[in-house]
Amino acid sequence: MEYLLKDNRKINIRKAFDFDAPEIIEVIKAGDTESDFLVREPNEFDISVEDEINYIHTIDNDPLSLMYVATLDSQVIALADIEPISHFSRLKHRGQISLLVLEFYSNLGVGTSLLDYGIKIARLLGYESLELEVVDTNYAAINIYKKFGFVEYGKRNNSLKYQDSTYANTILMRLDL
């Protein structure tokens, strides 16, 4: 699906494929280095292309999951995935979404486009709600989530502990579909 960015460039959002694995790994590694809002420290994500391909296959074989990427000029610049909170029958109606946009492409509408696409997919997958967790100082992301109707339903204090022994709190957000 094509989306228009704020600078009038077009991105394509589509399902992730095997051939995306090397670029997905690079985006994740870059994201871990660029942002304190992610769960990993830089260099903690150490996965081979083969392992990433296997993960893409695992997601692809799960009828309740989807990994998707945003590309600009055929280059992966962002990624997201939707998965069930759990495969237990009492929890399968609740999906979770995670997004990662390279810093260079921030504030252009990439995250908004990923979220719009993800919400559409979540509805098609049959989810009744979509959940996420966001660092409470990630104001740009929180504003986007609220724009789409996500509401806060909880908070985790000291949810992330950084290498310098400081902490970050996270907000739990949910969108009823």
Beta strands, then each sheet from edge to edge (+ up, - down):
strand 1: 2-4
strand 2: 10-15
strand 3: 66-72
strand 4: 75-84
strand 5: 94-101
strand 6: 129-135
strand 7: 151-161
strand 8: 167-176
sheet 1: 1+ 2- 3+ 4- 5+ 6+ 8- 7+
end
